[in-house]
């Protein structure tokens, strides 16, 4: 437990590092008023994860379940791994 009385969130094993192009696209999605809400929330999840925020912190900030944040991280990292494997083949 942290000194402030709250449990410390453990870090995720799915670390997301964004390129400048990826960050720009996610920022564009977050700022777009015509995209569906779920697309904007997913973009925010990825941006916050790339900033190093915990899954619990992101979920609290976006008022969603922590498991949804974990799944989004897994999909982003898993998708990248699949693209790397495909390019190596």
Buried (B, 14 or more C-beta within 10 A) or exposed (E): EEEEEEEEBEEBEBEBEBEEEBEEEBEEBBEEEEBEEEEBBBBBBBBBBBEEBBBBBBBBEBEBEBEBBBBBBEEBBEEEEEEEEEEEE
